[in-house]
């Protein structure tokens, strides 16, 4: 049986979880519809999800239809949980983007649509809530074409919109108007089809147009639009038909070398790790030893495969399937299994969190439990980026927004019994080198107390290039373990630069390297004081690197969001001065009917304040879209973050302090 791994995506409250529930009901997996409001849906399993009526973690459910196993992945809609959506995208064969027939295209809808297009994920669009008062499917279809993609086509029409009797009527194959629209859309992307139409327009039969629509949908060239209501079931059966006919099934070779992606990690009843993975190629059997995250390896102790709703035990899982794997004790979200998959979804990314806060336990005795609980949450969401300051006894986490902070607080209290408070949310900046710096410490020469020679040069690299480590010495001149220790330590050290922020967009070159080979006394006993170890290079590398970085210098950059503001035309003059107080830089303002569309840039730390003030500024009529765009050099006083290790500018004193703690070198 073929498999189709399908993501359900939407702006929060557009009805994607209700749609998932309706699809399961239509397929006969569940006998009774659950309710988001009542906390009884199949995919919102966390207590917090049921209480708040929002999806926080991706969930997988399955059903079979028309000879295809459909694995539905319900994803969060709130932008604070975009990282969860990101991980799900890497395992999808296709997606349904849900848009409300009342609210229309919203901020998160645009972000998701752009990402789906960038990754080339085949996508259907479903206009939901056509039965709601105020529903206007025709207006929403125009919005979709204007704001998401012009390459969309409705495959039917809504009758009695805005009433409980609203229903979806698919266009018939011989509908002349629909056929004309299909020809116009499809021939724009297919010269062969265009030539056939020019030669004999009667050759483009309904069946041929449907086949061409499926082919172009599978290549993410066009996006068919359906409509209906997840609550009443209108349009649900036709949507299932479109999913099975227009979206491509999973591909993969069971006999190929294993290649997979871990997109979710959760804890079982006994605290054991369970990895959710998409198998792109090859297969996995119980008791197989599989490699992941480089040189990590573990034995699979159990396999669950999704089928008929939930996951059940299986002896094996093949290519194209989604599975739960047990036994991978130190697996992390994002780990490749076997050979890393070579597919667009494996390389994409949304912007990282641009906010952070310090978490403090209400009860001092809970501090160890707090760290353990946050460590488990970081397993589920690595972008929490847990950081611990042992000197100040502080723990900080990265955030996308205030709702995520509230969810973390409630989760810690409800699931771990650790009530916490948060300090004020602050902006996460980055540092970029402004020049070239170099430093070297020689083995056997003061003040270097370590048995190793390390020389490093750091220089700027293009924006968004990350950190590149290069060898400026011959590969065989040092043991591979020492080179690996140096590179790993370089990347770890750059998490805090001269001002305490992560250093990005740079090239670090190992210019000098040296070591003392393993030596023993005459009676054959290994003597550490005469032999270099990887620990020497892990201790020495930060000191050399920070000295080089101090010579190069860094500039602190703050994150900026690109915003798009839709507000009543008569309030533009009122809003502009407020934007100025928030350090926002307005761009162009376009008059459309009775409203202005205003774009511009605003510091990430001011987005929440703008969201809070917008309703009162715009009589509740304004809408705001924003997403991270780029970093800019900080204007005015440079913000610093306290370093969580030694002061890099006092490295001589630090070296001497370390020297007093290590064994003396031989004469």
PyMOL commands that set and color helices and strands:
alter all, ss='L'
color gray80, all
select helices_A, chain A and resi 16-26+47-52+79-89+107-119+137-148+176-187+191-199+201-203+206-218+236-246+344-346+364-380+382-384+402-416+475-477+480-493+528-530+534-552+569-581+604-617+648-659
alter helices_A, ss='H'
color red, helices_A
select strands_A, chain A and resi 2-10+59-65+68-74+94-100+122-128+152-154+156-159+167-170+223-227+259-267+273-281+284-285+289-292+296-299+302-306+311-314+316-317+322-326+336-338+355-361+387-389+394-399+420-422+426-427+430-433+437-441+453-460+467-471+502-504+506-514+554-568+585-592+595-603+623-633
alter strands_A, ss='S'
color yellow, strands_A
deselect
rebuild
show_as cartoon
